[in-house]
Amino acid sequence: MKENSLIFRGRLFTQEELKLIRDITEQPLAKRRKTIARIVCEKLKWRSPNGQLKIIPCLEALRRMEKVGILSLPMPQKRGGYHEIKNVSAKQINFNSEKIIGKLRKEEKFQFKLAESNNEMLLWRYLIQEYHYLGYRRLVGRHIKYFVYWEDKLVAVLSFSDGIYHHRLRDNYLGWDEKKRKENRHLVINNNRFLILPWIKIKNLGSRILSQSAKIVPVDWEKRYGYRPKFMETFIEAERFSGTVYKAANWQFLGKTIGMSRKGQNYFLNGNKKYYYIYKLK
């Protein structure tokens, strides 16, 4: 590390860069935090692999800089930002459940449809909210959501997001030190939600969907974000599930976590141990 350099939000900032950022915050036109973050990203060429400015990480870095007394930011605007997540009501969506019992053919193909319109987003959110044991949580950063259809019938929903910042099981398996992790962690995406709708009774459905997702998701991710991921990862709650579906889809089991959670920059034991699985994409 360069002398007197500091790390915020996973990026190394030199003293010259910190001075530049302070100067930007003191400009008369720098009245909004998002404006400051955009200027900082442009000046420092802080971009994601697809060329987009990293506004959200920059905003977090600026907040942390202010917290330790490096600079002062304008007051956050009262409007905008994150609000309390309210449940989607059944009246807001157009959906009827239908019990489906079937058998998959050997070369069965599923239709993966991206959730994109407002109505599709509401329906996806409603199904996760009502039927997934973890419920709905707002996804921050890069992510992609799907409906999965079998013979024109909706049978599952799932989503992928940026991989976790770091984990010993994954980083040891991939041979990543800190430098390699910073360079490559965007190449890992996390299957953070996977729900077979509870009225669907089709043997081997979950593993077959996961197998096909490995071919479809990297293509869609590249179209949306400008680069192709190399690995998929997921965490399975050890007290609830064994991960049989992932094993059947040839995901590799790396071990059990020790049950840690992160809040801000701090980690604490939560006792919720999980199985970690990873899949190498072609």
C-alpha positions in Angstrom: 0.0 0.0 0.0 1.2 3.5 -0.8 2.2 5.6 2.1 -0.7 7.5 3.6 -3.2 5.9 1.2 -6.6 4.8 2.6 -9.1 2.2 1.5 -12.8 3.0 1.2 -15.4 0.7 -0.3 -12.6 -1.7 -1.6 -10.7 1.1 -3.4 -7.3 2.5 -2.6 -7.3 6.3 -2.4 -4.0 8.2 -2.5 -3.6 11.5 -0.6 -3.6 13.3 -3.9 -7.0 11.7 -4.8 -8.4 12.5 -1.3 -7.4 16.2 -1.8 -9.1 16.2 -5.2 -12.3 14.8 -3.7 -12.2 17.4 -0.9 -11.8 20.2 -3.5 -14.8 18.8 -5.5 -17.0 18.8 -2.3 -16.1 22.5 -1.7 -17.2 23.6 -5.2 -20.2 26.0 -5.2 -22.2 23.7 -7.5 -21.6 20.6 -5.4 -24.9 20.8 -3.6 -26.0 17.2 -4.1 -24.2 14.1 -3.0 -25.0 12.2 -6.2 -23.5 15.1 -8.3 -20.3 14.9 -6.2 -20.1 11.1 -6.7 -20.5 11.4 -10.4 -17.8 14.0 -10.7 -15.5 12.0 -8.5 -16.0 8.8 -10.6 -15.4 10.8 -13.8 -12.2 12.4 -12.4 -10.8 9.1 -11.0 -12.1 6.9 -13.9 -13.9 4.8 -11.3 -16.0 2.5 -13.5 -17.5 -1.0 -13.5 -16.3 -3.6 -16.0 -19.0 -2.5 -18.5 -17.8 1.1 -18.4 -20.6 2.6 -16.1 -19.6 5.0 -13.4 -19.6 3.4 -10.0 -21.9 5.9 -8.4 -23.4 3.8 -5.6 -20.0 2.5 -4.3 -18.6 6.1 -4.6 -21.5 7.5 -2.5 -20.8 4.9 0.2 -17.0 5.7 0.1 -17.9 9.4 0.5 -20.1 8.7 3.5 -17.3 6.8 5.1 -14.7 9.5 4.4 -17.1 12.0 6.1 -17.5 9.7 9.1 -13.7 9.7 9.7 -13.4 13.5 9.2 -11.7 13.6 5.8 -14.4 15.8 4.2 -17.8 17.3 4.7 -20.8 16.5 2.5 -24.0 18.4 1.8 -27.1 17.3 3.8 -28.8 14.4 2.1 -32.0 15.3 0.3 -35.2 14.5 2.0 -36.8 13.1 -1.1 -35.5 10.0 -2.9 -33.3 7.3 -1.5 -34.6 4.1 0.1 -38.0 3.8 1.6 -39.6 1.2 3.8 -40.5 -1.8 1.7 -44.3 -2.4 1.7 -45.8 -5.7 0.8 -47.4 -6.1 -2.6 -51.1 -6.9 -2.2 -52.9 -9.6 -4.2 -55.1 -6.8 -5.7 -52.0 -5.2 -7.3 -51.2 -8.2 -9.5 -53.1 -10.3 -12.0 -52.2 -13.9 -11.1 -54.0 -17.2 -10.4 -52.3 -20.2 -9.0 -52.9 -23.6 -10.7 -51.8 -26.9 -9.3 -49.6 -28.6 -11.9 -48.4 -32.2 -11.7 -46.3 -33.4 -14.5 -43.2 -35.3 -15.8 -40.3 -33.8 -17.6 -39.1 -35.2 -20.9 -35.4 -36.0 -21.3 -34.6 -32.9 -23.4 -37.1 -30.6 -21.8 -36.6 -26.9 -22.5 -37.8 -24.1 -20.2 -38.6 -20.6 -21.1 -36.6 -18.0 -19.0 -38.3 -14.7 -19.1 -36.7 -11.6 -17.7 -38.8 -9.6 -15.2 -38.6 -6.1 -16.7 -41.9 -4.2 -16.8 -43.4 -2.6 -13.7 -46.2 -5.3 -13.6 -43.6 -8.1 -14.0 -41.5 -6.7 -11.2 -44.6 -6.5 -8.9 -45.5 -10.1 -9.7 -42.0 -11.4 -9.1 -41.8 -9.5 -5.9 -45.2 -10.8 -4.7 -44.3 -14.4 -5.3 -41.0 -14.1 -3.4 -42.7 -12.1 -0.7 -45.4 -14.7 -0.2 -43.7 -18.0 -0.9 -40.0 -17.8 -0.3 -38.9 -18.5 3.2 -36.5 -15.5 3.2 -39.2 -13.2 1.8 -38.5 -10.2 -0.5 -35.5 -7.9 0.0 -34.4 -5.0 -2.1 -31.5 -6.0 -4.4 -28.7 -3.4 -4.5 -26.2 -3.3 -7.3 -26.2 -5.5 -10.4 -28.9 -8.1 -10.5 -31.3 -10.0 -12.8 -34.7 -11.6 -12.2 -36.5 -14.4 -14.0 -39.8 -16.1 -14.4 -39.4 -19.7 -15.6 -42.2 -21.3 -17.7 -42.8 -25.0 -18.5 -45.3 -25.6 -21.3 -46.4 -21.9 -21.0 -47.1 -22.4 -17.3 -45.2 -20.4 -14.7 -43.4 -22.9 -12.4 -40.5 -21.0 -10.8 -38.9 -17.6 -10.2 -35.2 -16.9 -9.4 -32.7 -14.1 -9.3 -29.0 -13.5 -9.5 -27.0 -10.6 -8.1 -23.4 -9.5 -7.5 -21.4 -12.2 -5.7 -20.5 -11.6 -2.0 -17.5 -9.4 -1.3 -15.3 -12.2 0.0 -15.6 -15.6 1.7 -12.8 -17.9 2.8 -14.4 -21.0 1.2 -14.7 -19.4 -2.2 -11.4 -17.4 -2.2 -9.4 -20.4 -1.1 -11.0 -22.6 -3.7 -10.3 -20.0 -6.5 -6.8 -19.3 -5.2 -7.6 -15.6 -4.7 -5.5 -13.3 -2.6 -6.7 -9.8 -1.9 -5.4 -8.4 -5.1 -7.0 -11.2 -7.3 -10.2 -10.9 -5.4 -10.5 -7.1 -6.1 -9.7 -7.8 -9.8 -12.1 -10.7 -10.3 -14.9 -10.8 -7.8 -17.3 -9.2 -10.3 -17.0 -12.4 -12.3 -18.9 -14.3 -9.5 -22.7 -13.9 -9.4 -24.9 -15.0 -6.5 -28.1 -17.1 -6.9 -29.8 -15.3 -4.1 -33.4 -16.4 -4.7 -34.8 -19.6 -6.2 -38.4 -20.6 -5.7 -40.3 -23.5 -7.2 -43.9 -22.4 -6.7 -45.5 -24.5 -4.0 -48.4 -25.8 -6.1 -46.0 -27.2 -8.7 -45.3 -30.9 -8.4 -42.8 -32.0 -11.0 -39.9 -34.4 -10.2 -36.4 -33.0 -10.8 -37.7 -29.6 -11.8 -35.3 -27.6 -9.7 -32.1 -29.3 -10.8 -33.2 -29.1 -14.5 -33.9 -25.3 -14.2 -30.5 -24.7 -12.5 -28.7 -26.7 -15.3 -30.4 -24.6 -18.0 -29.8 -21.3 -16.1 -26.1 -21.9 -16.4 -26.4 -21.4 -20.1 -28.9 -18.6 -20.2 -28.0 -16.3 -17.3 -24.4 -15.5 -18.4 -25.6 -14.4 -21.8 -28.3 -12.2 -20.4 -25.9 -10.8 -17.8 -23.4 -9.9 -20.5 -26.1 -8.1 -22.5 -27.2 -6.1 -19.5 -23.8 -5.3 -17.9 -21.2 -5.7 -20.6 -19.2 -8.7 -19.3 -19.7 -12.4 -18.8 -19.6 -14.0 -15.3 -17.4 -17.0 -14.8 -18.9 -18.5 -11.6 -22.2 -18.8 -9.9 -22.5 -19.2 -6.1 -25.2 -19.7 -3.5 -25.7 -20.2 0.2 -28.2 -22.8 1.6 -29.4 -22.6 5.1 -28.1 -25.8 6.7 -31.0 -26.2 9.2 -33.6 -26.1 6.4 -32.0 -27.7 3.3 -29.2 -29.9 2.2 -28.7 -28.5 -1.2 -29.8 -31.6 -3.1 -31.1 -29.6 -6.0 -27.7 -27.9 -6.5 -25.8 -31.2 -6.2 -28.0 -32.7 -8.9 -27.3 -29.8 -11.1 -23.5 -30.4 -10.6 -22.8 -27.5 -8.4 -19.7 -28.1 -6.2 -20.1 -28.1 -2.4 -17.2 -26.3 -0.7 -18.2 -26.6 3.0 -20.3 -25.0 5.7 -20.0 -21.4 6.9 -19.4 -20.5 10.5 -22.5 -18.4 10.7 -21.4 -14.8 10.3 -23.3 -11.7 9.2 -22.1 -8.3 8.1 -23.5 -4.9 9.1 -21.6 -2.0 7.6 -17.9 -2.8 8.2 -18.5 -5.0 11.2 -19.0 -8.8 11.3 -20.8 -10.8 14.0 -21.8 -14.4 14.8 -25.5 -15.1 14.0 -25.5 -18.9 14.5 -27.1 -19.3 11.0 -24.7 -21.7 9.4 -25.0 -22.3 5.6 -23.8 -24.6 3.0 -21.8 -23.0 0.2 -22.0 -24.1 -3.4 -20.2 -22.9 -6.5 -20.6 -23.6 -10.2 -18.0 -22.9 -12.9 -19.6 -21.5 -16.0 -18.4 -22.4 -19.5 
